[in-house]
Amino acid sequence: MRRPWIALCTALSATTACAAPCDFSPAVARAQQLMQLAGVTDIGLAIGTPRGLLVKQYLHDGGGASAYDDGVRVPLASASKLLSGVRILQLVDAGAIDLDAPVSTYLPEFTGVKGTMTMRQMFSHTSGYGDDEDSAVLSFPLTLAQDVAYIAAHVDMPYPPPGAYFAYGGIAMQVGGEVAQTQSGEDWQAGWQAHIGMPLGAPSIDWQGLNTTQNYRISGGAQATLPDYAKVLAMILGGGVGNGRRILSANALATLDADQTNGAALAFSPPSAQGRHAYSVGAWIETFPAAPAAPAISSIGKFGYTPWVDFDGRFFGVIMIEQRNQTTPVVGQLSHDALVDIDADVRAAMDASCPFVETYDEIFRDGLDGD
């Protein structure tokens, strides 16, 4: 059941101001502050529930018209990981992939210790690969299949054995993307669009965000508009159903909202994580809200793009920002700080009566009408 806004307000830190019901202006102000701290001229913010968007604003530094609108796509960097995790879990639901089968089951060219890593490990950064987001192998002018064949033959595993260490990176997810291609019989990008993007009415999402390629960078190559990424989050929060179509099962969502690292020791985590290494399948497990509430998940990109789902608060958010030149090296940390503050602002203001600025037609199912 949705909690009254006063109860939410009381549950927040004493240092957090309690907003009036449905007053999301503090959250918008946080986004404006992030834009200035990150040194960018434009930013977008969406806050929503499975029924629609409560906030959708595009802001320009100093006021005036923003360069962003509903039709503008930006590269997502590591915010791609959550999108990729959704596709992997969809294929698990279909019986095409077993999260705990050795990769050699699907790609026999992976032998020895490389062949023992599993899809669960590849998508939770515990595969034995990692600390490799800037590796040239992720951008070779090849197909995804050719790239993964190169990884099997030439790229050593720096943190063996699989399962022992958490090391954030992209090479293992690249391998996982090829598993998805072989097991589905479909090109990665075409499969994602056919089974997730088009059913959700989110056609802007593809894996051409960094360059035109067939070597899809599974961990960081996607691009999206703000409304289309929001629809994916609405589906996750909506029990796996979006736009009247089931995309993920309840079991898949339970996996997505749980730490899959199985006690792996920390070897490498990006600066924005500040030493955290609880991770599910393509998403960070956040430290809010406090147990026993289900934790939030996030997927923050290097350029600052920040999606998250607050299961306990029953809302999601997207911060659309692109600091590709990295003149502010800590933009990922700035975005995470903004996420935490915006989440608190929204939790304080949420109320069942809040009006939507944009509604989703039949995007919620499974008893959500009554919550």
Summary of the structure (lengths in Angstrom):
residues: 371
radius of gyration: 19.6
end to end distance: 4.8
largest distance: 59.3
contacts: 1343
relative contact order: 0.20
helix: 37%
strand: 15%
